[in-house]
Amino acid sequence: MSFATCDVLVEGQVTSGFEAVREAFTDNFVERGELGGACCAYYRGKKVVDLWGGLRNRATRQPWECDTMVIVHSATKGLAAMTLALAHSRGWLDYEERVCRYWPEFAQHGKDSVTVRQLLGHQAGLFALDEPVDRGVVADLDRLAGVLARQKPAWEPGTRQAYHALTLGFYEGELLRRIDPRHRTLGQFFQDEIATPLGLDAYIRLPEEIPNSRLATMSRPGVVGMLTGFPLRFMLETMNRHSNIYRALVVNPGSGVSLDEARIYARNLEVPSGGGVATARSIAQAYSVFANGGGELGLRNETLNLLAAPAVPPTRGFFDECLKGDGVQFSLGFMKSTAVWPFGGVRSYGAPGAGGALGFADPDVGIGYAYVTNQMGTTLTGDPRDVALRDALYAALSRPPR
């Protein structure tokens, strides 16, 4: 079904009772500066919201279509964490075990006591790399593994939290290669064991055969929007070449490593912390499986209960040495819902992406949700477009059935 408003075409469908989500999605274009995007939600395994609209490319005015995919930046972290959760359910991985049990070379420079839980919780002090890392190194996983193993922690692991903006996925990728009996890359494992069985349009390693016509082009916010949207301290940190967040996100290799001027996004390159390309529908469907027992993927209840459990803090608490703020919490590769950044319920887990994307599972309600966009926003703790959609979704759930 299609709806036109202010020359913006909104397409898709919602189940009866969820019309307010469509209204919020439409309002995003009218009131909140949306360019192009999609929103999808599953409730107890049933798709109840599936919407898309706007433009996939500002310059060419090409429309966002049903199968348009877009880079979701750090929302990729949730997809990557799903692979390790599946490995845990298969008995290949113990979250409380030391990383060096699976990857002996990792033990260098005092990392021998780092547990998998600490690594996945951004508590290992490995948020930046000292050795030069460019696209060539990222593409050569053996070379990359050597760099990762030789990295010295910034402080004693387990004592502080610092957002591992890009490095987390690289470490996850090598860990998965070590524990998978077939030694597949994380991107290949995700495709083989999650995306293909569920029929998802989602990639951590975008293949050559995906045409540019299926990909949305990102539109960055203006300088004024960035200065008025992001917290001042965060903005200053991102411009300081010596700051933790600059080293973690901007350089070596930097978040731009996943982009390609000619092909929109890089092909056959794995950046599991920030290079995922997907539809909202696929991300929501994957989280729906996790929120509703995991039967389609053979997930064990033990694994799902661990994902839903509270995050375990480092010894100095949850103050983040990269984000320079308190209250954001991570657990087993996912971000947890907190008072600072709430989504779903207290046991929910997911991953947001720079610019506004979000995907999460709410196991208490049975929700799998995703929002994606190509108009990058300027908030750190919940984009207004996404918040409006989630508010409408949960309001619909609280109403009595018709």
N, C-alpha and C positions, 0 to 999 in steps of 0.2 A: 504494500500500500504506500502511496506517495502523498506528501503534503508539501505545498509550496508556501513559503512565508518570506516576504521581503526579498524576493528573487533568489531565495535559498531553497533548494529541493531537499526535503527530508524523506527518507524512504525506510522501509522495514515494517515491523509489526510488533504489537504488544498484546499480551493476553488480557482479557477483560479484567478490570480492576487495577491495571497498571498504566492506565492512560496518563497519569500524572508524570510518569517518567518521560513519555514522549513530549509532553508539554515542557518539561524542564530541558530536554534536549533541544527542542526548538528555540526556547528562550536563550539558550547558550549563544545562538547565532545573533539574536536580536539585541541581547543585553550584555553579554559577557565576552564579546570579541572572538567567537569561534570562527575558524576558517574552514576546516574540514575535520571530521572525526566519526567515531562510532562508539556505541555503548551496547553491551550485551549482559544479560543476567540469567542465570539458571536458578530455579527454586525447586529443591528436592528432586533434582535430576531432570526437570522439565524446563525448557527454554521459555521464559516469560517476557523477555525484552530482547529485541534484536533490531537496532536502529543504526542508520548511517546517513551522512548527508554532507552538504557543502562542497568544497573544492579540494581535490587532491594536489593541485598545483596552482599557486596563486598567479604565476606568470602566464600560463597557457589557458587558465580558466577551465581546465578539465575537471569533470565532476568526480567526487568520491563515490565509488561503486560498491556493490555488494561484496566483492572479493578483494577490495583494495587493502593492501598491507602497508604498515608504517613501522619505522624503527621506534622501539619503546624504551630505549635507553636503559636505565637501571631497573625497570620493570622486568628486564631479562633475568635479573637475579632470582626472581621467583621460579622461572622455568628451569634455571640451572639447579636450584635447590631441590626441585622435584626429582632430578636424576639421582641425587645422592640419597633422597628419601627412598627411592625405589631400590637403590643398592642396599640401604639399611634393611628394608623388608626382605631382601633376598639373602640376608646374612653375610654380606660382603664387607659391611662397614659397621663399626661401633662408634657412636658419637663421643663416647667417653674415653676412647683409646687415643694413644699418642699418634700423631700424624706420621712420625718416623717409623712406626711399625709397618706401615704400608709403603712408605717412601723413605728409605734409609738416608738418602742424601740430604733430606730436609733438615736433619739434625744439626747441621753446621751452625756455628755462631750462636750457640746457646738455645737453639730451637728444639732440643731433644725432648723437652717436657711439654711442648705445645699440644693440646688435645684437639681433636677434630671439632669439638664443640666451641672451643676458644677461637679457632681459626674461622669457623663459620659465623661466629658472633662478633667479628671485627675486633677481636681482643688480642691478636697476635703481634701487633706493632709492625705489620708488614704492609702498610697502606701505600708506600711508594717504593720505587726501585732505584738503586744507585747506579747500576750499570746501564749503558744506553740501550733502549728498546724502541725499535721502529717497527713498521709493518712487516718487514722481512723477518725480524725475530719473532713477532707474534705468529707468523705463518709457519715457522719452523719450531714445532713443539719440543723437539729435543733440545735445541739451543735455549728456548724459553725456560724449560725445566731447569737447566743449569743455572740460569740467572736467578730464578726463584729460589733454588736451594741455597745459593751463595748469599742471598740477601740477609743482612744483619737486622734484627728487630730494632725499632726506634727506642724501645724501653723493655723492661722485663715483661714478657708475655703473660697475659692474664691479669695485669694490673690496671689497664686503662682501655677505653673504647676509642677507636678512631676509624671513621668510615673508610673502608677499603673500596673506594669507588670503582676502580678497574682491576686491581690486583686480586681481589677475592675470586673472581671468575677464573683467572689464570691458575690460581692455586687449586681451585675446585676441579678444573679440567685435568690437571696432572694427577691429582688424587684419584679421580675416576679412572683415568688410564691405567693406574697401578692396580686398582681393585677389580676392574672388569676382566673376567677371564679371557675375553677377546681383545682387550686393550684398545677399545675404541676411544675416539675423541669424545668429549662431552657433547659436542654438537651432533655427531653421528649417533651416539647413544640416545640422545633425546629424540632424534628422528626415528630410529629403529624401535624404541621401546615405549615412547609416549605419543609422539605426533602421528606416526603412521597407524598404530592400533586405534587411535581415537579419531582419525581422519581430520587432523588439524592443519590449518594453514598457518603454521608457525615454524620459524627456523632460527636456530642459533648459528647455523652455518648456511648462509643464503647461497643456493646453487646457481650455476651459470644460466640454467634454462628459464629462470623466472624473468619475464620481460619487464622493462622499465614501466610499461603501461599499467602494471599492477601495483606500482609503488607510489606512495604519497611523498611529496617533497616537503621537507621541513621549512617552516618560516620562523625565523628568530624574532624575539621581541625587540623593540626599539630601546635605545639607550635610556630614554626617560622612563619607560616601563620597568626596566631593570633597576634603575636607581630608586624608584618609588615603590617597587614591589618587594624586592629582596631586603632582608635586614641589612642595615648599614655595615655592621661588623662583618657579615658574611661577604658582602661585596668587596670590602677592603681586603679581606683575606684572599679572595679569588684573584686579586690584582697584585698580590705580593708574591714575587717569585720564590721566596723562601718559606712561604707558609705551608702548612701541612696539606690544606685542601688544594692549593695550586699544584703541588707535587703529586698529589693523589689523582687529580682529575684533568688537569690542563696539559700536562707534558709527560713525555716518556712512558707510554706512547701518546697519551691524551685521548679524550673522548672522540676527537675527530678521526681517529684511526678507522672507524667503522664506515665512514662516508667515502663516496667516490664521485668526483665531479662529473664524470661522463656517464656513470651507471647508477647514480643516486646513492646506492649503498654498495659496499665492497662485497664481492663474491668470494666464496670459499675461504673465508677468514672467520675465525672464532674469537669473539670477545664476549664471554659468557656473563660478564657483569654489565654490559651496555650495548651490545650489538644485535640483539634479537629483533627480528622483523616478523610481524604477525597481524592478524585481524583481532579485533576485540572479541569476536565470537569464539575464536579458538582459545584465547587465554581464559575466558570465562568458562568454557567447557572443561578445560584442564582443571581449573580450580574447583569446578563442580564435582568432579570425580573425587578430589581430595576431601571435599566437604561432606560427601555422602557415602563414606565407607570404603572407597577406593577399589571396589570389586573389579572394575574393568581392567585395572592395572595390577591386580594381585597385591595391593598394599595391605600390610598387616595392621591390626588395631594398635599394636604397640607403637608402631611408627607414627600413626596419625595422632595418638595421644601425646607423644613427645612434641610433635609440631604445634599442638594446641596448648601445650603447657607454658607457664610464664617463662620469660627470658631469665637466664642466670647472670647476674651482674659481675663485672670484673671487681677486683678488690677495692678500687677507688670509685666505684659507682658508674652510672651511665652517662656522665658528662662526656660528650664526644669531642675529641681533640682535633678533629678535622672540621666538623660542622660548627664547633664552638657554641654548643648549646646542650642543655640537659633534657632528658625525657624520651628521646628516641631510643628504641630498644630493638635489638636483633637477636634472633635465635635460629640456629640450624640452617642458616642461609636466607631466612625470611626476615622481614620486618614485622614486629608485633604491634597490635593496636594498643595505643596508650592515650592518656589524657592530652598529651601534646599533639599527637597525630592519631586521632581516633578513626577507625573504620570497622564496620561490622560490630561484633561483640568482643568481650575480653579475651576469648580464646581464638579470635581470628588471626590469620597470618597471611602475608602477601608481600608485594613489592611495588613501590612507586617508581616512576621514571621522571627524569628531568623534563620539565615542560608541562607536566600534568597527567601523564598516563598512570594508571593504577590497576592492578589485578589482585584479587584476594579470595580466600576461602573463609566462610563463616560456618564452622561445623555445627554450632548450636542451632542455627536456623536452617542450614542446608543450602546456603547461597554460594554460588560461584559467580564472580562479577569481574567485568573489565571495562575500562574506558581508555580510548586512545585518541590522539589528536596530532595534527601537523602544525598547529599554531602553539609554539612554546609559550607557556605562561611564566609567571615570575613570583610564585610562592613556594615556600619550602615545605609547609605542613598542611597540604590539602588544597588543590587548585579549586577555585570557586565553581568552575564548570562541573568538575567531578563531584564536589560536595553537594551541589544542587541535585545531581542525578541520584546520588546515594540517599539523600534525604527523602526524595520522592519514592524511591524503591522501598525503603524501610517503612515509610508512612503507609504505603499500599499494603505491606505485610501486616500492619497493625490493625487494619480495618477488618471488620467481620465480612465473611464471604457473602456475595450477593445471591 
